[in-house]
Structure formats: C-alpha cells, structure tokens
C-alpha cells in the first residue's frame, strides 16, 4: 500500500502574475497527513486558507479559481497538476496575492520546485479516487468520458480551427516521470481574438510571449518554437491533471477528453466527488 507524501523542504518561486502584471511569490511547504493541498493568502489579514476542492471552485473562465470566504486564488491548475503528478498528498501553497507567478505558462517551474524540495513518505496510507462506474459529461462540442482504470490515464483531442496543427491528440499514462518529461513543459495557448477581449477587460497585464503562445490567423506565435508537435493537446492534458486533483485524492481512471476546458473539467470533477460520497 502506498503511503501519503509531503514535501521534504519549503521552496519558493517568484515572478509575474498573468492578469494583474504584479510581482508574485509562491511558497510550497510540507503539511501533516490528511491535510490535502491548502492554498493560503498570506497577504490578507489572518492568512485565510482555501482548500483545493472542486466544491470551492468559483470561476472557470480564465483558468480555475477557488475561493473560501474573502480569500480567492486564481489559476491553481498548473501548480495542482505538478503536485498531483508528483503524488504530493499534503502541502501548503502560500501566495502573496490573487495569482501564482505564471512563469513560462507551463507547469515545469512548479515541477522543478517539487524536485528541489524533495518528497517524503508519511505513515498514513495514500487515498485514491477510483471509479465505480463510467461518467460522461458533455457541453456543446466538448465531451469528457471517464472509465474505471487501475492507473491514471488521459486521452485528449483538441481542435482550435484556427491552428495549422489541427487536430491534435495525446494519450498516455500519467506518472511522476511521464508528467515531468511529456507534459510539464507544454505551455498555455490562447487565441488572438480571446487575447483582444481579455486586454479590453484590463486583464493579462503580465502576459507576454514569455508566458504563452498565441494562435493568430492560422499561425502559432511563440518565442522559441513549439516544444512538441502536439503541444496544445499536451497542455490541455496538463490542465486536466491539475483540475482533477480538486477531487482531493490521487486519481485512478482513464479520462477521454474531446476539446476540454476548465468548465467541463470542473463539471467532471464535481461528478467524481458525487460518486465518491
Ligand atoms: Zn493551463
């Protein structure tokens, strides 16, 4: 039986927050058994906490936002993906603002933090979410099918229409090693027309080609070229690894995702929570 894990040491990352453009610092620290993943807003009076749970999701429009009381935390999915893949069950994620540093738009900096911190086994048994029956959620042309499976596997198909690399596909078992090598480095993408809307709303002030790749008129604009031929499908898979950790335990299932996004990911996570009751 696998044991719960936490971090061996505290580590931090600082950088620019995507939407506010402010400097942001994120600190990962060890936590006792059965704590789960808890975000802490250390810039607010009393340092309020928000547990990483689908029940605390309040917004899914530009990433996954969780909140509890007056404490709100944006864009939790990339740090959660790294913690899920590394099988870190218990950790405190301290933040000094609304958003974590976006870094290069991938999960690689968070995965590197966990490697730098090291992990340590605790005495309690690890908890897994397993499926008792298939789950299907659909919305428009997006669809998620979850099947019982004794490991964690994701099959993902994306299509942006505007991309020359349509249609993209990724399928694989998610392990600590496969995530670090095949998924963590894949970056956030956005459509140019979405970017125009976000800028008009005063958002993405900290965004640049350092932190995302942009799809415009059938071309992909990014700084260093694509990291993988199917980088979009890999990033969407990464987001699923993160959003599914909002069930509060390591996931064992095969998830087949067609054109996924945060809204449908969170609907699936909520259905998973209902099944585990
Ligand atoms: Zn993402």
py3Dmol code that shows the C-alpha trace and the ligand (Angstrom):
import py3Dmol

protein = """\
ATOM      1  CA  UNK A   1       0.000   0.000   0.000  1.00  0.00           C
ATOM      2  CA  UNK A   2       1.420   3.397  -0.999  1.00  0.00           C
ATOM      3  CA  UNK A   3       1.837   5.967   1.761  1.00  0.00           C
ATOM      4  CA  UNK A   4       0.867   9.636   1.733  1.00  0.00           C
ATOM      5  CA  UNK A   5       3.621  12.047   0.777  1.00  0.00           C
ATOM      6  CA  UNK A   6       4.542  15.616   1.567  1.00  0.00           C
ATOM      7  CA  UNK A   7       7.490  17.848   0.707  1.00  0.00           C
ATOM      8  CA  UNK A   8      10.811  17.429   2.463  1.00  0.00           C
ATOM      9  CA  UNK A   9      11.612  21.184   2.489  1.00  0.00           C
ATOM     10  CA  UNK A  10       9.959  24.534   1.747  1.00  0.00           C
ATOM     11  CA  UNK A  11      10.695  26.103  -1.641  1.00  0.00           C
ATOM     12  CA  UNK A  12       9.570  29.304  -3.360  1.00  0.00           C
ATOM     13  CA  UNK A  13       9.134  30.739  -6.840  1.00  0.00           C
ATOM     14  CA  UNK A  14       8.743  34.402  -7.707  1.00  0.00           C
ATOM     15  CA  UNK A  15       7.722  36.011 -10.968  1.00  0.00           C
ATOM     16  CA  UNK A  16       4.981  37.953 -12.720  1.00  0.00           C
ATOM     17  CA  UNK A  17       1.227  37.327 -12.209  1.00  0.00           C
ATOM     18  CA  UNK A  18      -0.571  36.854 -15.533  1.00  0.00           C
ATOM     19  CA  UNK A  19      -3.610  39.098 -15.117  1.00  0.00           C
ATOM     20  CA  UNK A  20      -2.508  41.846 -12.732  1.00  0.00           C
ATOM     21  CA  UNK A  21       1.078  42.021 -14.021  1.00  0.00           C
ATOM     22  CA  UNK A  22       2.195  42.391 -10.370  1.00  0.00           C
ATOM     23  CA  UNK A  23       5.146  40.546  -8.880  1.00  0.00           C
ATOM     24  CA  UNK A  24       4.003  37.355  -7.191  1.00  0.00           C
ATOM     25  CA  UNK A  25       5.627  34.816  -4.912  1.00  0.00           C
ATOM     26  CA  UNK A  26       4.526  31.260  -4.277  1.00  0.00           C
ATOM     27  CA  UNK A  27       5.848  29.128  -1.453  1.00  0.00           C
ATOM     28  CA  UNK A  28       5.394  25.345  -1.178  1.00  0.00           C
ATOM     29  CA  UNK A  29       5.709  23.854   2.312  1.00  0.00           C
ATOM     30  CA  UNK A  30       5.281  20.449   3.981  1.00  0.00           C
ATOM     31  CA  UNK A  31       1.965  19.661   5.728  1.00  0.00           C
ATOM     32  CA  UNK A  32       0.778  16.934   8.142  1.00  0.00           C
ATOM     33  CA  UNK A  33      -1.010  13.762   6.992  1.00  0.00           C
ATOM     34  CA  UNK A  34      -4.577  14.161   5.705  1.00  0.00           C
ATOM     35  CA  UNK A  35      -4.182  17.939   5.205  1.00  0.00           C
ATOM     36  CA  UNK A  36      -4.586  17.738   1.432  1.00  0.00           C
ATOM     37  CA  UNK A  37      -3.484  20.700  -0.682  1.00  0.00           C
ATOM     38  CA  UNK A  38      -4.291  24.005   1.011  1.00  0.00           C
ATOM     39  CA  UNK A  39      -3.727  27.455  -0.518  1.00  0.00           C
ATOM     40  CA  UNK A  40      -3.015  30.280   1.904  1.00  0.00           C
ATOM     41  CA  UNK A  41      -3.284  34.028   1.125  1.00  0.00           C
ATOM     42  CA  UNK A  42      -0.511  35.384   3.327  1.00  0.00           C
ATOM     43  CA  UNK A  43      -1.128  38.959   2.094  1.00  0.00           C
ATOM     44  CA  UNK A  44      -4.615  39.036   3.712  1.00  0.00           C
ATOM     45  CA  UNK A  45      -5.314  39.585   7.438  1.00  0.00           C
ATOM     46  CA  UNK A  46      -5.259  36.260   9.268  1.00  0.00           C
ATOM     47  CA  UNK A  47      -3.756  34.461   6.238  1.00  0.00           C
ATOM     48  CA  UNK A  48      -7.041  32.741   5.220  1.00  0.00           C
ATOM     49  CA  UNK A  49      -6.899  29.280   3.658  1.00  0.00           C
ATOM     50  CA  UNK A  50      -8.660  27.765   0.658  1.00  0.00           C
ATOM     51  CA  UNK A  51      -8.696  24.003   0.330  1.00  0.00           C
ATOM     52  CA  UNK A  52      -8.072  22.618  -3.174  1.00  0.00           C
ATOM     53  CA  UNK A  53     -11.530  21.135  -3.750  1.00  0.00           C
ATOM     54  CA  UNK A  54     -13.977  21.218  -6.668  1.00  0.00           C
ATOM     55  CA  UNK A  55     -16.538  22.370  -4.073  1.00  0.00           C
ATOM     56  CA  UNK A  56     -14.536  25.624  -3.727  1.00  0.00           C
ATOM     57  CA  UNK A  57     -14.374  26.471  -7.450  1.00  0.00           C
ATOM     58  CA  UNK A  58     -16.000  29.861  -8.111  1.00  0.00           C
ATOM     59  CA  UNK A  59     -14.824  30.733 -11.654  1.00  0.00           C
ATOM     60  CA  UNK A  60     -13.635  28.686 -14.636  1.00  0.00           C
ATOM     61  CA  UNK A  61     -13.423  31.351 -17.340  1.00  0.00           C
ATOM     62  CA  UNK A  62      -9.685  32.048 -17.451  1.00  0.00           C
ATOM     63  CA  UNK A  63      -8.217  29.161 -15.574  1.00  0.00           C
ATOM     64  CA  UNK A  64      -9.579  27.619 -12.390  1.00  0.00           C
ATOM     65  CA  UNK A  65     -10.331  29.966  -9.472  1.00  0.00           C
ATOM     66  CA  UNK A  66     -11.080  28.690  -5.966  1.00  0.00           C
ATOM     67  CA  UNK A  67     -12.320  30.702  -3.003  1.00  0.00           C
ATOM     68  CA  UNK A  68     -13.357  30.426   0.610  1.00  0.00           C
ATOM     69  CA  UNK A  69     -14.753  33.426   2.473  1.00  0.00           C
ATOM     70  CA  UNK A  70     -12.892  36.505   1.262  1.00  0.00           C
ATOM     71  CA  UNK A  71      -9.854  34.506   0.110  1.00  0.00           C
ATOM     72  CA  UNK A  72      -9.689  33.910  -3.625  1.00  0.00           C
ATOM     73  CA  UNK A  73      -6.944  32.165  -5.604  1.00  0.00           C
ATOM     74  CA  UNK A  74      -6.687  32.291  -9.404  1.00  0.00           C
ATOM     75  CA  UNK A  75      -5.063  29.856 -11.823  1.00  0.00           C
ATOM     76  CA  UNK A  76      -4.485  26.940  -9.454  1.00  0.00           C
ATOM     77  CA  UNK A  77      -4.367  24.264 -12.181  1.00  0.00           C
ATOM     78  CA  UNK A  78      -0.672  24.243 -13.094  1.00  0.00           C
ATOM     79  CA  UNK A  79       0.655  24.005  -9.536  1.00  0.00           C
ATOM     80  CA  UNK A  80      -2.028  21.377  -8.746  1.00  0.00           C
ATOM     81  CA  UNK A  81      -1.008  19.366 -11.839  1.00  0.00           C
ATOM     82  CA  UNK A  82       2.613  19.269 -10.655  1.00  0.00           C
ATOM     83  CA  UNK A  83       1.597  18.237  -7.111  1.00  0.00           C
ATOM     84  CA  UNK A  84      -0.832  15.556  -8.404  1.00  0.00           C
ATOM     85  CA  UNK A  85       1.730  14.039 -10.773  1.00  0.00           C
ATOM     86  CA  UNK A  86       4.421  14.048  -8.075  1.00  0.00           C
ATOM     87  CA  UNK A  87       1.941  12.302  -5.713  1.00  0.00           C
ATOM     88  CA  UNK A  88       2.285  15.043  -3.103  1.00  0.00           C
ATOM     89  CA  UNK A  89      -0.853  14.500  -0.991  1.00  0.00           C
ATOM     90  CA  UNK A  90      -0.233  17.161   1.644  1.00  0.00           C
ATOM     91  CA  UNK A  91       1.199  20.639   1.095  1.00  0.00           C
ATOM     92  CA  UNK A  92       0.617  24.299   1.937  1.00  0.00           C
ATOM     93  CA  UNK A  93       0.736  26.645  -1.058  1.00  0.00           C
ATOM     94  CA  UNK A  94       1.363  30.155   0.282  1.00  0.00           C
ATOM     95  CA  UNK A  95       0.658  33.060  -2.058  1.00  0.00           C
ATOM     96  CA  UNK A  96       1.135  36.800  -1.600  1.00  0.00           C
ATOM     97  CA  UNK A  97      -1.653  37.785  -3.995  1.00  0.00           C
ATOM     98  CA  UNK A  98      -4.525  36.548  -6.163  1.00  0.00           C
ATOM     99  CA  UNK A  99      -2.427  34.655  -8.658  1.00  0.00           C
ATOM    100  CA  UNK A 100       0.676  32.477  -8.691  1.00  0.00           C
ATOM    101  CA  UNK A 101       3.614  33.557 -10.859  1.00  0.00           C
ATOM    102  CA  UNK A 102       2.725  32.416 -14.393  1.00  0.00           C
ATOM    103  CA  UNK A 103       6.396  31.682 -15.281  1.00  0.00           C
ATOM    104  CA  UNK A 104       6.576  30.411 -18.867  1.00  0.00           C
ATOM    105  CA  UNK A 105       2.898  29.345 -18.969  1.00  0.00           C
ATOM    106  CA  UNK A 106       3.830  25.716 -18.353  1.00  0.00           C
ATOM    107  CA  UNK A 107       3.995  23.579 -15.193  1.00  0.00           C
ATOM    108  CA  UNK A 108       7.731  22.967 -15.498  1.00  0.00           C
ATOM    109  CA  UNK A 109       8.802  25.571 -12.862  1.00  0.00           C
ATOM    110  CA  UNK A 110       6.410  24.036 -10.293  1.00  0.00           C
ATOM    111  CA  UNK A 111       7.574  20.510 -11.100  1.00  0.00           C
ATOM    112  CA  UNK A 112      11.160  21.711 -10.672  1.00  0.00           C
ATOM    113  CA  UNK A 113      10.252  23.231  -7.273  1.00  0.00           C
ATOM    114  CA  UNK A 114       8.929  19.849  -6.092  1.00  0.00           C
ATOM    115  CA  UNK A 115      12.098  18.117  -7.325  1.00  0.00           C
ATOM    116  CA  UNK A 116      14.189  20.756  -5.492  1.00  0.00           C
ATOM    117  CA  UNK A 117      12.130  20.369  -2.289  1.00  0.00           C
ATOM    118  CA  UNK A 118      12.195  16.564  -2.382  1.00  0.00           C
ATOM    119  CA  UNK A 119       9.322  14.428  -1.095  1.00  0.00           C
ATOM    120  CA  UNK A 120       8.975  12.294   1.998  1.00  0.00           C
ATOM    121  CA  UNK A 121       6.607   9.430   2.855  1.00  0.00           C
ATOM    122  CA  UNK A 122       4.249   9.821   5.795  1.00  0.00           C
ATOM    123  CA  UNK A 123       2.746   6.985   7.839  1.00  0.00           C
ATOM    124  CA  UNK A 124      -0.906   7.190   6.677  1.00  0.00           C
ATOM    125  CA  UNK A 125      -1.989   5.278   3.572  1.00  0.00           C
ATOM    126  CA  UNK A 126      -2.405   7.284   0.352  1.00  0.00           C
ATOM    127  CA  UNK A 127      -6.015   7.904  -0.706  1.00  0.00           C
ATOM    128  CA  UNK A 128      -7.159   7.241  -4.254  1.00  0.00           C
ATOM    129  CA  UNK A 129     -10.233   8.255  -6.204  1.00  0.00           C
ATOM    130  CA  UNK A 130     -11.401   5.219  -8.199  1.00  0.00           C
ATOM    131  CA  UNK A 131     -14.451   4.916 -10.432  1.00  0.00           C
ATOM    132  CA  UNK A 132     -17.319   2.600  -9.559  1.00  0.00           C
ATOM    133  CA  UNK A 133     -18.950   3.245 -12.965  1.00  0.00           C
ATOM    134  CA  UNK A 134     -18.264   5.352 -16.097  1.00  0.00           C
ATOM    135  CA  UNK A 135     -19.041   9.080 -16.021  1.00  0.00           C
ATOM    136  CA  UNK A 136     -19.895  11.148 -19.102  1.00  0.00           C
ATOM    137  CA  UNK A 137     -20.267  14.937 -19.188  1.00  0.00           C
ATOM    138  CA  UNK A 138     -20.999  16.937 -22.325  1.00  0.00           C
ATOM    139  CA  UNK A 139     -21.426  20.586 -23.165  1.00  0.00           C
ATOM    140  CA  UNK A 140     -21.661  21.900 -26.721  1.00  0.00           C
ATOM    141  CA  UNK A 141     -18.930  20.164 -28.719  1.00  0.00           C
ATOM    142  CA  UNK A 142     -16.864  19.288 -25.647  1.00  0.00           C
ATOM    143  CA  UNK A 143     -17.089  15.893 -24.009  1.00  0.00           C
ATOM    144  CA  UNK A 144     -15.416  14.021 -21.146  1.00  0.00           C
ATOM    145  CA  UNK A 145     -15.713  10.261 -20.688  1.00  0.00           C
ATOM    146  CA  UNK A 146     -14.277   8.740 -17.512  1.00  0.00           C
ATOM    147  CA  UNK A 147     -13.772   4.988 -17.393  1.00  0.00           C
ATOM    148  CA  UNK A 148     -12.674   2.768 -14.489  1.00  0.00           C
ATOM    149  CA  UNK A 149      -8.930   2.029 -14.831  1.00  0.00           C
ATOM    150  CA  UNK A 150      -6.292   0.882 -12.338  1.00  0.00           C
ATOM    151  CA  UNK A 151      -3.835   3.690 -13.221  1.00  0.00           C
ATOM    152  CA  UNK A 152      -4.216   7.345 -14.230  1.00  0.00           C
ATOM    153  CA  UNK A 153      -4.500   7.762 -17.995  1.00  0.00           C
ATOM    154  CA  UNK A 154      -5.648  10.664 -20.151  1.00  0.00           C
ATOM    155  CA  UNK A 155      -6.543  10.652 -23.833  1.00  0.00           C
ATOM    156  CA  UNK A 156      -7.096  14.151 -25.187  1.00  0.00           C
ATOM    157  CA  UNK A 157      -8.215  15.515 -28.560  1.00  0.00           C
ATOM    158  CA  UNK A 158      -8.179  19.252 -29.262  1.00  0.00           C
ATOM    159  CA  UNK A 159      -9.192  21.329 -32.254  1.00  0.00           C
ATOM    160  CA  UNK A 160      -8.894  25.104 -32.466  1.00  0.00           C
ATOM    161  CA  UNK A 161      -9.984  25.560 -36.062  1.00  0.00           C
ATOM    162  CA  UNK A 162      -7.561  28.465 -36.362  1.00  0.00           C
ATOM    163  CA  UNK A 163      -4.479  26.314 -35.841  1.00  0.00           C
ATOM    164  CA  UNK A 164      -2.412  24.809 -38.654  1.00  0.00           C
ATOM    165  CA  UNK A 165      -1.658  21.887 -36.370  1.00  0.00           C
ATOM    166  CA  UNK A 166      -5.274  20.743 -36.046  1.00  0.00           C
ATOM    167  CA  UNK A 167      -6.371  18.193 -34.969  1.00  0.00           C
ATOM    168  CA  UNK A 168      -4.074  17.306 -32.054  1.00  0.00           C
ATOM    169  CA  UNK A 169      -4.024  14.147 -29.971  1.00  0.00           C
ATOM    170  CA  UNK A 170      -2.228  12.986 -26.836  1.00  0.00           C
ATOM    171  CA  UNK A 171      -2.708   9.761 -24.911  1.00  0.00           C
ATOM    172  CA  UNK A 172      -0.680   8.334 -22.083  1.00  0.00           C
ATOM    173  CA  UNK A 173      -0.479   7.135 -18.511  1.00  0.00           C
ATOM    174  CA  UNK A 174       0.321   9.902 -16.047  1.00  0.00           C
ATOM    175  CA  UNK A 175       3.205   9.088 -13.737  1.00  0.00           C
ATOM    176  CA  UNK A 176       5.659  11.377 -11.951  1.00  0.00           C
ATOM    177  CA  UNK A 177       8.237  10.624 -14.660  1.00  0.00           C
ATOM    178  CA  UNK A 178       5.938  10.830 -17.713  1.00  0.00           C
ATOM    179  CA  UNK A 179       4.434  14.109 -16.476  1.00  0.00           C
ATOM    180  CA  UNK A 180       7.841  15.735 -15.995  1.00  0.00           C
ATOM    181  CA  UNK A 181       9.081  14.624 -19.417  1.00  0.00           C
ATOM    182  CA  UNK A 182       5.990  14.786 -21.614  1.00  0.00           C
ATOM    183  CA  UNK A 183       3.515  17.264 -20.118  1.00  0.00           C
ATOM    184  CA  UNK A 184       5.005  19.757 -17.630  1.00  0.00           C
ATOM    185  CA  UNK A 185       6.957  21.772 -20.264  1.00  0.00           C
ATOM    186  CA  UNK A 186       3.905  22.317 -22.523  1.00  0.00           C
ATOM    187  CA  UNK A 187       2.729  25.945 -22.434  1.00  0.00           C
ATOM    188  CA  UNK A 188      -0.543  27.834 -22.279  1.00  0.00           C
ATOM    189  CA  UNK A 189      -2.046  28.794 -25.627  1.00  0.00           C
ATOM    190  CA  UNK A 190      -4.596  31.425 -26.378  1.00  0.00           C
ATOM    191  CA  UNK A 191      -6.420  32.606 -29.457  1.00  0.00           C
ATOM    192  CA  UNK A 192      -5.580  36.122 -30.612  1.00  0.00           C
ATOM    193  CA  UNK A 193      -9.257  37.104 -30.587  1.00  0.00           C
ATOM    194  CA  UNK A 194      -9.576  35.948 -26.949  1.00  0.00           C
ATOM    195  CA  UNK A 195      -6.479  37.963 -26.111  1.00  0.00           C
ATOM    196  CA  UNK A 196      -8.031  41.113 -27.595  1.00  0.00           C
ATOM    197  CA  UNK A 197     -11.108  40.606 -25.368  1.00  0.00           C
ATOM    198  CA  UNK A 198      -9.003  39.993 -22.259  1.00  0.00           C
ATOM    199  CA  UNK A 199      -6.867  43.079 -22.881  1.00  0.00           C
ATOM    200  CA  UNK A 200     -10.056  45.138 -23.332  1.00  0.00           C
ATOM    201  CA  UNK A 201     -11.160  43.911 -19.873  1.00  0.00           C
ATOM    202  CA  UNK A 202      -7.852  45.095 -18.386  1.00  0.00           C
ATOM    203  CA  UNK A 203      -6.634  41.515 -17.890  1.00  0.00           C
ATOM    204  CA  UNK A 204      -3.438  39.699 -18.923  1.00  0.00           C
ATOM    205  CA  UNK A 205      -1.357  42.731 -17.924  1.00  0.00           C
ATOM    206  CA  UNK A 206       1.509  40.386 -17.063  1.00  0.00           C
ATOM    207  CA  UNK A 207       1.122  38.307 -20.234  1.00  0.00           C
ATOM    208  CA  UNK A 208       3.815  38.273 -22.884  1.00  0.00           C
ATOM    209  CA  UNK A 209       5.286  35.787 -25.306  1.00  0.00           C
ATOM    210  CA  UNK A 210       7.360  34.679 -22.306  1.00  0.00           C
ATOM    211  CA  UNK A 211       4.257  33.174 -20.716  1.00  0.00           C
ATOM    212  CA  UNK A 212       2.028  31.916 -23.547  1.00  0.00           C
ATOM    213  CA  UNK A 213       1.871  31.115 -27.214  1.00  0.00           C
ATOM    214  CA  UNK A 214      -0.720  32.881 -29.354  1.00  0.00           C
ATOM    215  CA  UNK A 215      -2.683  31.413 -32.256  1.00  0.00           C
ATOM    216  CA  UNK A 216      -3.413  34.058 -34.898  1.00  0.00           C
ATOM    217  CA  UNK A 217      -4.622  33.671 -38.479  1.00  0.00           C
ATOM    218  CA  UNK A 218      -3.604  30.046 -38.671  1.00  0.00           C
ATOM    219  CA  UNK A 219      -0.118  30.664 -37.256  1.00  0.00           C
ATOM    220  CA  UNK A 220       1.313  29.934 -33.814  1.00  0.00           C
ATOM    221  CA  UNK A 221       3.293  32.861 -32.430  1.00  0.00           C
ATOM    222  CA  UNK A 222       5.716  31.940 -29.671  1.00  0.00           C
ATOM    223  CA  UNK A 223       9.264  32.742 -28.696  1.00  0.00           C
ATOM    224  CA  UNK A 224      11.241  29.583 -29.095  1.00  0.00           C
ATOM    225  CA  UNK A 225       9.175  27.460 -31.456  1.00  0.00           C
ATOM    226  CA  UNK A 226       6.960  24.608 -30.339  1.00  0.00           C
ATOM    227  CA  UNK A 227       8.268  22.341 -27.598  1.00  0.00           C
ATOM    228  CA  UNK A 228       6.247  19.425 -29.003  1.00  0.00           C
ATOM    229  CA  UNK A 229       4.398  18.989 -32.298  1.00  0.00           C
ATOM    230  CA  UNK A 230       1.192  18.411 -30.253  1.00  0.00           C
ATOM    231  CA  UNK A 231       1.935  20.963 -27.511  1.00  0.00           C
ATOM    232  CA  UNK A 232      -1.698  22.183 -27.387  1.00  0.00           C
ATOM    233  CA  UNK A 233      -3.052  18.687 -26.678  1.00  0.00           C
ATOM    234  CA  UNK A 234      -0.337  18.146 -24.066  1.00  0.00           C
ATOM    235  CA  UNK A 235      -1.145  21.416 -22.281  1.00  0.00           C
ATOM    236  CA  UNK A 236      -4.863  20.583 -22.193  1.00  0.00           C
ATOM    237  CA  UNK A 237      -3.892  17.203 -20.700  1.00  0.00           C
ATOM    238  CA  UNK A 238      -1.755  19.012 -18.085  1.00  0.00           C
ATOM    239  CA  UNK A 239      -4.749  21.197 -17.173  1.00  0.00           C
ATOM    240  CA  UNK A 240      -6.861  18.038 -16.672  1.00  0.00           C
ATOM    241  CA  UNK A 241      -4.199  16.534 -14.359  1.00  0.00           C
ATOM    242  CA  UNK A 242      -4.453  19.741 -12.284  1.00  0.00           C
ATOM    243  CA  UNK A 243      -8.226  20.200 -12.304  1.00  0.00           C
ATOM    244  CA  UNK A 244      -8.838  16.533 -11.398  1.00  0.00           C
ATOM    245  CA  UNK A 245      -6.741  16.954  -8.230  1.00  0.00           C
ATOM    246  CA  UNK A 246      -9.676  19.030  -6.963  1.00  0.00           C
ATOM    247  CA  UNK A 247     -11.282  15.695  -6.003  1.00  0.00           C
ATOM    248  CA  UNK A 248      -8.783  15.796  -3.123  1.00  0.00           C
ATOM    249  CA  UNK A 249      -7.066  12.482  -3.744  1.00  0.00           C
ATOM    250  CA  UNK A 250      -4.870  10.806  -6.357  1.00  0.00           C
ATOM    251  CA  UNK A 251      -6.974   9.795  -9.356  1.00  0.00           C
ATOM    252  CA  UNK A 252      -7.049   6.314 -10.872  1.00  0.00           C
ATOM    253  CA  UNK A 253      -9.181   6.375 -14.031  1.00  0.00           C
ATOM    254  CA  UNK A 254      -8.950   6.707 -17.789  1.00  0.00           C
ATOM    255  CA  UNK A 255     -10.277  10.097 -18.865  1.00  0.00           C
ATOM    256  CA  UNK A 256     -11.051  10.632 -22.546  1.00  0.00           C
ATOM    257  CA  UNK A 257     -11.388  14.355 -23.290  1.00  0.00           C
ATOM    258  CA  UNK A 258     -12.682  15.892 -26.507  1.00  0.00           C
ATOM    259  CA  UNK A 259     -11.947  19.628 -26.768  1.00  0.00           C
ATOM    260  CA  UNK A 260     -11.721  20.019 -22.973  1.00  0.00           C
ATOM    261  CA  UNK A 261     -11.507  23.239 -21.000  1.00  0.00           C
ATOM    262  CA  UNK A 262     -11.812  24.302 -17.365  1.00  0.00           C
ATOM    263  CA  UNK A 263     -15.655  24.491 -17.339  1.00  0.00           C
ATOM    264  CA  UNK A 264     -16.114  20.861 -18.380  1.00  0.00           C
ATOM    265  CA  UNK A 265     -13.101  19.667 -16.352  1.00  0.00           C
ATOM    266  CA  UNK A 266     -14.707  21.084 -13.202  1.00  0.00           C
ATOM    267  CA  UNK A 267     -18.102  19.603 -14.078  1.00  0.00           C
ATOM    268  CA  UNK A 268     -16.396  16.212 -14.304  1.00  0.00           C
ATOM    269  CA  UNK A 269     -14.555  16.772 -11.000  1.00  0.00           C
ATOM    270  CA  UNK A 270     -17.884  17.573  -9.315  1.00  0.00           C
ATOM    271  CA  UNK A 271     -19.458  14.393 -10.738  1.00  0.00           C
ATOM    272  CA  UNK A 272     -16.444  12.465  -9.430  1.00  0.00           C
ATOM    273  CA  UNK A 273     -16.958  13.973  -5.955  1.00  0.00           C
ATOM    274  CA  UNK A 274     -20.633  12.909  -6.042  1.00  0.00           C
ATOM    275  CA  UNK A 275     -19.631   9.345  -6.953  1.00  0.00           C
ATOM    276  CA  UNK A 276     -17.163   9.151  -4.077  1.00  0.00           C
ATOM    277  CA  UNK A 277     -19.777  10.176  -1.480  1.00  0.00           C
TER     278      UNK A 277
END
"""
ligand_1 = """\
1
ZN
Zn -3.196 25.660 -18.435
"""
view = py3Dmol.view(width=600, height=400)
view.addModel(protein, "pdb")
view.setStyle({"model": 0}, {"cartoon": {"style": "trace"}})
view.addModel(ligand_1, "xyz")
view.setStyle({"model": 1}, {"stick": {}})
view.zoomTo()
view.show()
